[in-house]
Amino acid sequence: MTTYFFVAASEKFLTVEEPLEEILKERERNYKENNKEINFWLLKNPSFLKASQFGDLTAKIPSPSAAVLSTDKKFITFLKLRLEFVAVGEFECPNAEITDPFKVE
């Protein structure tokens, strides 16, 4: 099982209102320079947010939603501090409700 961490918010907030693209591009550049495997993904309307364990969380996120998913908890903590108005969570996958963490609706 893999543990995934995420920040989630409305798609508009993450892709238009905040400089998230710049943050992700810089991190990707750094990973390439250091021969590190990419461990973060921007997902628009991710299916994993529909899992029952995130019912209370997703009720607070305007639709359509988006999330940055990562296996790096420190990166997600950094994003939470940088972006402020995002929901944060984690899950192990695969599980009964989430078989593919990258599936989008």
C-alpha positions in Angstrom: 0.0 0.0 0.0 1.1 3.5 -0.7 0.2 6.5 1.4 -0.9 9.6 -0.6 -1.2 13.1 0.8 -3.1 15.9 -0.9 -4.3 19.5 -0.8 -7.6 20.1 -2.5 -9.7 23.2 -3.4 -11.8 24.5 -6.2 -10.2 24.1 -9.6 -10.4 27.8 -10.2 -8.6 28.6 -6.9 -5.7 26.1 -7.6 -5.3 26.8 -11.3 -6.3 30.5 -11.8 -6.1 32.4 -8.5 -2.9 30.9 -7.0 0.5 30.6 -8.7 0.4 26.9 -8.3 1.6 26.2 -11.9 4.8 28.2 -11.1 5.4 26.2 -7.9 4.9 22.8 -9.6 7.1 23.8 -12.6 9.9 24.8 -10.2 9.6 21.6 -8.3 9.6 19.6 -11.5 12.8 21.4 -12.7 14.5 20.7 -9.4 13.6 17.0 -9.5 15.0 16.7 -13.0 18.2 18.4 -12.1 18.6 16.0 -9.1 17.5 12.9 -11.0 14.5 12.4 -8.7 11.3 10.7 -9.7 8.2 12.9 -9.9 6.0 12.2 -6.8 3.3 14.9 -7.2 0.4 15.3 -9.6 -2.2 18.0 -10.3 -5.6 16.3 -10.7 -8.7 18.1 -11.9 -11.9 16.6 -10.4 -10.2 13.7 -8.7 -12.3 10.6 -8.0 -10.7 9.9 -4.7 -12.4 12.9 -3.1 -15.7 11.1 -3.6 -14.7 8.4 -1.1 -16.9 8.3 2.0 -13.9 9.2 4.3 -13.8 12.6 2.7 -17.5 13.4 2.8 -17.1 16.3 5.3 -14.0 17.6 3.5 -15.5 17.7 0.0 -18.7 19.4 1.3 -16.4 22.4 1.9 -14.8 22.4 -1.5 -16.6 24.2 -4.4 -17.0 22.2 -7.6 -15.3 21.5 -9.8 -12.5 20.5 -7.5 -8.8 19.9 -8.1 -6.1 18.4 -5.9 -2.3 18.1 -5.8 -1.6 14.5 -4.9 1.8 13.4 -3.6 3.6 10.7 -1.7 5.7 13.4 0.0 4.0 14.7 3.1 6.5 17.5 3.5 5.6 18.9 0.1 1.9 18.8 0.8 2.6 20.6 4.2 4.5 23.2 2.3 1.6 23.7 -0.2 -0.9 24.0 2.7 1.2 26.7 4.3 1.8 28.5 0.9 -1.8 28.3 -0.4 -3.6 28.6 3.0 -7.2 28.1 1.8 -7.0 24.5 0.9 -8.2 21.2 2.4 -5.6 18.7 3.4 -5.9 14.9 3.7 -4.3 11.5 3.2 -5.3 8.0 2.3 -3.7 4.6 1.7 -4.3 3.0 -1.7 -5.5 0.7 -2.9 -8.4 0.4 -0.5 -12.1 -0.6 -0.8 -13.2 2.7 -2.2 -10.1 4.0 -3.9 -8.4 1.6 -6.3 -6.8 4.2 -8.5 -5.6 7.4 -6.9 -5.2 9.1 -10.3 -8.7 8.5 -11.6 -10.6 11.6 -12.5 -14.3 12.2 -13.2 
